[in-house]
Amino acid sequence: MDNQKTAHAPMEFVIEKKRELAGAIKIEGIDANGIYQLLAVPQDNAMGDYCLPCFKFAGQFKKSPMEIAKEIAESFNKNNGGLACAEAVSGYVNFKYDKFSLANETLNKVFKEGGDFGSIGIGGGRTVIIDYSSINIAKPFHIGHLSTTVIGGALYRIYKKAGFNAFGINHLGDWGTQFGKLISAFKMWGDRVALEKRGVDYLTELYVKFHAEAKINPSLNDDARKYFKQLEDGEAYATNLFNEFKEITLEKVKEIYTKLDISFDSYNGEAFYNDKMQPVLNELEEKGLLKLSEGAKVVDLDAFGMPPCLLVKEDGATLYATRDLSAVFYRKNSYNFYKCLYVVAYQQNLHFKQFFKVVELMGKDWAKDLVHVPFGMVSLESGAMSTREGNVVKLTDVLEQSVSKAYEIIKEKNAGLKDKERVAKEVGVGAVVFFALSNNRIKDIVFSYDKVLNFDGETAPYVQYTNARASSVLRKLPKAVLDNLSAPITKGEFEGINNKESDLLISLIDRFPSVINEVLEKYEPSILTRHLIDIAKAFNKFYYEHRIINAEEAFIKPRAKMAYAVNTVLTEGLRLIGIASPKEM
């Protein structure tokens, strides 16, 4: 029955053009908001700009969807005042805007707003907390951290563009028995010269060595627990050594964050909340939610089909869930967030369901504003990664190899390019970031150098190169043409872009604000990466089919406006996902 594929338009946010269209469609018993929710974007641009499926109306009107679609289309065409035209197709009503009006409206809007195009202004200054990256102290920043880091970074920028006060938190993994293991390992085998020279790499070797030795001598784990207890108690040696490990780690990872254009507003990790847990536990106790179970303290979630949420072990030790609870109360009290997002792998689905349910049971209506944004895991072609076994691919190595390959390609294809090193960094890093954002975030990724460093096909270098091509066109245009780009396109000039290649490209540019909305509705940056690929493909087809600089004089301006719009939208779209836009490649 549903034989026309659609890309669902966002439902939570208002799109001005879509809202106007919904108001012009008259269906008995259905208000404009109900129609707005049903309007979708066809996957095939030839079908129209929006479509309305009529299948759900069949029972209400006791007619076939095809009959209903035909009646809606006929009524719309008589009464919409020239807004668009409607056509009934297989139970859908497809709506197409007047091409001349749409081209002028879209291209003029992009020219007027520049990089602000797509700034939908829905945030109203409300705060959205985004908890992402959350690296572990004294462990390498490996390829497994890539997804959370770049997904979180993209959402951070896009929320800001939408008018929200985005607040990024790197919830450091800086607490737990593993640090007792590391202190124990350093006390037994540590070499301060090696620590100062090799930093996190050396700490990782000590951690791997400890686990190998503990398999032979399990009593080492008792030493680890002893040193972690000293850390909990604030003993000077353990505390000072741990703080040194933390400083070394942050110094190293900030170098990687700089390369990825990632920033945070807070680095408050698990340790920060150690003295903030007891008031939350007290409140749970007062509300009768904290139960004893074999000496441990839990919140019973059996009624909700979940195992109990363990908050305090039999020996009095707290857990990740305890610190997450104290953290979210601190965040709500400190920032009064509109939403709090946790960009964490899907393996933690149960943890977040339990944690969110506990907040709800405490009577906090803002529990509904807590959102787990899960993503798939990254594994090697040889299998899963493990810091304990020393089987990881460091992200810094991946970035360096990608930049190196980009440099070789640039040197081969454009030896005369100025500043090849800078461009290679922008292209190489962009390739890695785009790799992590190019598929639906929930999919598992098998890391492969061949895939990450592939500079052909649907990749960041492809989008960057297309954007550089548009930039080159603009540089070569006469000043008189550039000075006239703000002027509307006349009917005569429109004939220069009255073709199927231009229709698709204008439609894709027009939908850019809608795509920004959909990313936020679904917490899915890959929607934007796919849209950028679509624009790049459409522009390249337009570029090959229609001359710009050497076109007929009347056609130069409208085609130049197309190049300007593409350059503007691709540059801004790449910025939002954390990728630079070289003007030349």
N, C-alpha and C positions, 0 to 999 in steps of 0.2 A: 504493500500500500504506500509506504513512504519511499517513493522511488526517485525523488529529487533530493540529492544530497545538499545539506546546508552546513555552513560554519556558524554556530550559534552566536548571535550578537549578545553583548553583555546585558544583564537584567538589573543589576543593582544601581547602575549609574545612568544618568540622563545624557542622551546624545541628541543634540538640538535638532538635527535633520531628521533623525528617526522619530523623534517626538512630534515634529511637525507633520510627518507623513501619517503617523498613527492617528492624529487628530482629524485628518482629512478622510480617513476610511470610516464609513458608516455601516455598522452591523447591529441589527436590532438586538438589544439585551446585552451588548458588550461595550463597555466604556473604552475611552482612548487608552487608559493605562493597561487594560486587558489586552488590547490589540498590540500595544507597544511591547508587551512581554512575549507575544507570539511572533513578531517580526524577526526574521533571520536574514543572514547574508548568504546568497547562493555560492557554492564553491566554484561554479562555472560562471564567470563574469558575463558571458553571453546571455544568460538567463535573466539578468537584471541586476539592479543595485540592492534591492531588498525583495523578500518573498514572504507570503503569508500562507502557511499550510491550513487547509480547510477541513481536514479529516475529523477534528474534534467537534465540529459544528453539525456533523451528519445526524447524530441522535437528536440534537436540539431542534433542528429544522425539518427533520424527517425527509431529507433529500440527500442525494449523492454528493460527495465532495466536489465532483466535477461541475454539477449544477450550481452549487453554492459559489464556487470560484468564479463561474461565468457571470452570475448575478452581481457579485461584489465588483468585478472588473468593469462591467457595463455601467454600474452606478457611479463608480469612482471616476471614470473617464468623462462622465457628463457633468460632475459637480466639483472637481478638485481645483478648478481655476488655473490649470496649466502647470500645477506643481510637478506632475510626472504623468506617465501613461501606464496603464495596467493591462496585463494580458493573462488570461486563464490558461494554465497548462497542467494537465494531469492532476487536478485537485489542489493546485497551488495558484495563487495570484502573484505574478511577477511584476514588480514595479520598476520602471526605468525613468530616470530623470532626463530632462531635456539636455542633450549633450553640450550645446553651446553655453547654456546657463551654468551647468555643472563645471565645465572647464574654466569659465571666468571666475566663478565663485571660489573654486578650489585653488587655482593658481594665484589669484589675487590675495587670498587669505594667507597662503604660504609666504608670498613675497612680503606682505605687511608684517607678519608675525615672526618671520625668520625662525631661529632656533626655538622660539616659544610655541611654535605650531605643535598642537597636541597637548598643550598645558590645559587640562580640562578643569582645573580649579575646583575640584569637588571636596578637597580635604578640609578647607576652612580652618587650617591651623591645628587640627586635631592631631594628637600624638599617636604614632604607631611605633611600638617597640619591635625591633627585629633582632632576635638572638641568633647569631650565625657564626660560622667558622669554628669558634670554641676549640682552639688548639690545646694540646696537652703540653704542660711544662716538661722540659728535659727529653722531649721526643721530637723526631724530625717532622717537618712540615711535608707530608708526602702526598702523592697523587690522590689518595683517598679523601683528603681535605678539600680538594678542588671544587667539588660540586656545591657543598654547603657555602663555601666562600664566594663563589661567583653568582650563585642563585641569590644568596642574601644581599650581595652587593648590588645586583641588578634591581631587586625589589626596593632596596634602600633608595636608589636614584629615581626610580619610577614613582614611588610614593612622594618623594620631594617634588617631582615634576607635576604631580596631581594636586599639589597644594597642602599636603600633610606635613607635619613636623616629624620626619623620620628620625628615629634614635637608634643607632646601631650599637649592640652590645656583644662583645667577645667574652662569652662566659667561660673563662679559662678553666681547663681541667688541672687544678692546682691543689688537689687534696686527695688523700687516700693512701692505702698501705703501700702502693707502688713507690711512694716517695721514701717510705721507710726502707724499702729494698735498695733504692738508689743511694741513700745515705750510708746504708750498711756496706754496699759495694764500694763506694768511694773510700770509706774508712779502711776497708781491707786491701783494696788494690789501686786506690786513686793516685794519680800523678798530676800534681798541680800545673806543671809545665805543659803537659798534654791537654789539660782542661783549658788553659788560657789560649793555647794554640789552635785546638780543634773544636772547642765548644760543644755544641749539641751532638755532633757526630761521635765525640768521645763519650758523652753521657749515654748515648744509645748503645755503644759497645759495652759499657759497664752493665747496663740493664740486661742486655742479651747474655752476657757472661754470668750474671747473677742467676738467671733462670736455668742456664745450663748446669751450673754448680749445684743449684737447689734440688735438681732432679737426683743428683748423687747424694747430696747431704741435705735432707729436708729440714734439719734444725736451723738452717739459714733463714727460713721463713719466720722462725721465732725471733731471730735478731731483727728482722725487718719490722715485725709488729712492735718490738721494743722501741726501735728508733722512731716509728711513726707516733707512738705514745708520747715520746719526748717532744716531738714536733707539736702535737696537740697541746702539751703542757707548757710550750713556749721555752723549752730548754735552749740555752744560748747557742751551743755548738750546732745542734740540728737545725735550728731556726736560721742562723746565719748562713749555713751551707745551702739550705733550701732556697733562701732569698737570692743567693749567688746563682744557683741553677736557673731560677726564674728570670733574672736579669739577662743572663746569657741567651736564654731561649727567646725572650721578647725582642732583644736586639737583632737576632737572626731573622725571626719571622717578619719583623717590620720591613726588612729589606724586600722580602717577597711581596708583602702587601703594597709596597710602593710600586713595584713592577706591575702589579695587577690593578693599580688605581683603586685600592680598597682602603676604607678608613672606618674608624669606630669612634663612638662618643664615650664609651666606657669599656674598661678592661676588668670590671669586677667579676671575679671568678668564684668558684665554690668556697674558697677559704674566706672570702669577704663575708659570707653569710653564717659563719660558724657561731657568732654570738647573737644571731638573729633568729635562731631556730626555736628556742625555748618558748617565747611568747606564742608562736603558732601551735606548738605542741600543747601548751596550756589551754588555748582556745578549743582545740580538738577535745581535750579532756573535759572541759567545762560543758561542751555540747554533747557529751556522751558518745562521741564518735571513735575515740581511741580505746581499743580493746587489747587485753593481754592474750597472747597466743603462744604457748610453750615458752614463756618468759620474754617474748618479744612484744613490741607494741605495734599494732596494725589498725588499719581502718578496714572493716569488713565490707567487701563489695560483691558478695555472693549474689545478692538480689539483682545485681546488674550484669550477671554473667561473667564476672571477672574475679581472678584470685585476689586475696587481700593485698592492700597497699602497705608494704612493710616500711615503717618509719624509724623504729629504734630496735636494734638487735638485742639479743639476750644479754650481751656483754656491755650494753649501753651505747654502742657505736651507732652513729646516724648514717643515713644512706643518701644516695643521689636524690631520691624523691623528697627527702626531708629538706635538703638544701634548695631544691626547685620550689618547694612550697614557700620557704622563707624568702626566696628571691622574688617570686611573683607578688607577694604581699608588699615587699619593699618597693618594687617597681610601681605597683598601683598607688601606693601612698606617696611616692616621690614624683611620679610623672602623670598620674591620672590618665593612663593610656586609653585610647579608643579601641585599639587592638594590640595584642601581644603575640607576635609570631615566633615560632621555634623552627628554624630550618635545620632539621635533624633527620638522619637516615630512617627509612621505614622500619628497620629492626626495632626501633624504639616506639612503635605504634602503641603497644600495650601500656608502656610506661606513661605516655601522655594521656591515654584514655583514663587510666587510674588517677593520675595527678589532677586532671581537669575535673573528674567526678568528685574527688575529695573537696576541691574548692567549691563546687556546686552544693555538696552536702553541708558545707559550712554556712550556707545561706547567702553566698555572694552572687548577686545577679550578674556580675561581670564575668562569671565563669564562661559565659557564651562568647566572650570576646577573646578567649585564648584559642590560638590556632596552631596546630602542628602542620608544618609544611614538609612532608616527607619527600625523600629522594632515593633513588636506587643506589646500590653500592658499586664501587669500582673494584674490579679484581684484575689480576694479571692474567695473561694468556696461559701462564703456568699454574694458576690457582690463586687462592685468596692471599692477601697480604697479612703479615704479622710482625709487629715491632719486636715481640719477644724472640722470634726466630731470626730477626734481622732481615726479613724478606719484604722490603719496601722499595718503592721507586720515589726518590725525593723530587718534590715539585721543582726545586731550583734546578735540578739536572734536566728535567723535561723542558723548562723554559729556555735554558741555555742552549740545548740541542736544537730547539725549534728556531730560536733566533739565528743560530749558526747556519741552519739550512736555508732560512729566509735570505740571509746575506749572500750565500752562494748562488741562489736563484736570481737575486737582483743583480749581482755582479755579472752573471751570464747573460741576462736578458736586457739589462739597461746599465751598461758599464759606465756611462757618462752621468748617471744620476748623482746629484749632490747629496751629501749627508747620508750615504748608504747605511752607515751604522745605526743612525736613529730610525730610519725607515725599517730596517731589518728588525729592530726591537719591537716596533709597533706592529709589524706584520707577524713576527714570530709569536709574541705574547698573545696577540689577537687570535691566532689559530688555535691555541690551547684553550682560551676562554670560550671561544665559539664552539669548540668540540664538546665542552661540558654542558653548553646551553642549547645545543641544536636538536636534541630529542626531548620528548616528554620527560620531565624530571623524575618521574617514578620508575623509569626504566633502569635496569642494571646496565652498567657500562663495562665492557671488557677493554682494558687499556691496551692499546697497541701503538707503538711508535709510528707504524705505517699509516694508521688512521689519523693520529694527532698531527703528524707532520705532512699530511697530504694537502698540497696547495692547489689541487684541482677540484672542480665540482662545487657542491654547496658548502662552501667554507667561508671563513672570515676574509682570507685573502681575495676571494672572488668578489665579495661585496666591497672590500676596500679598493680593489682595482677598478671596479665599475664606478665607484664614487670618484676616484682620481680621474677617470675618463670624463665624467661630467664636469669636474673642476677644470680640466684642461680645455674643454669646450668654452667654458665661461671666460677663461683667460684669453682665449684667441678672438673673442668677439669684439667688434668695434665699440668704442666708448659710446657712440651715439645709440647703439642698440641697448647696451647696459643701462644707460640713463633713461631709457624709455620702457624698461620692464615693468614699472609700476602702473603703466597705463593699461586699461582694460583691452581685451582682444576684440577687434571688430569682426563683423560677419565675414568680411573678405579675408581677414587674417586667419579666422577659424578654419578655413578650408585647408590650411597647412597642417592642422592636427585633427582633421575630420576623417579619421581612419581607425581601424580596429586596434592597431598597436597603441595609439594615443588613448583610445577609449579605456583600454585595460589599465594603462599606466595612471591615468587621471583617477580612475576608480580606486586603485590601490593607494594612491597618495591621499585621496579623500578619506579613506578608511583608517588612516594612521591614528587619529584620536580614539576611534572605536577600539583599535587594537590595544592601545594603552589601557583603556577601561577593562578590556577582557583579561589582560595580564593580571591586573589587580583583583579582579573578581575570582580568578582561578589560581592566583599565586603561581603563574606559569610563564616565566620569561621566554620559553621556547616558542610561544605564540609570536613574540616580537621577532625572534631570529628568523623564523620561517617567513614572516611578512617582509623582512628586509631582503631575503633571498628572492622572494616573488617580485619585489620592486626592481632589484638588480637585473633579474632575467628579463622583465618587461622593458626596462630601459635599453638593455643591450639589443633586444629585438627592434625596438623603435629606432635606435641609433643606426643599425645596419640597414633598415628599410627606408629611412628618411634622412636626407642630408640636413644639416643644421647651419653650419657656417656658410656653405656654398649653395644654400637653398635659394629659391626665388625670393626676391627682396621682401615681398609681403608675408612670406612664411618664416622668415628668420626670427622675428620677435616671439611668436607663439611657441616655436620650437625651443628657443632660448629660455623661455619661461619654464618649459618642461624640464630642461637641463638644470635650471636653478632650483626648481622644486625637488627634483631627485637628489641633487647635491645637499640641499638643506635637510631633507627627511632622512637620508642615509647617514649623514654626519651626526644628527641628533639621535637617531636610533642606535647607532654604534656606541655613542657616548653613554647611553642609558644602560647598555649591557657591559660597559667597561672596556671598550675597544676604541683605539685612536683611528683617525682618518687622515692618512698621508695625502697631501695634495698632488704628489707625484710618486709613481712607483716604477 
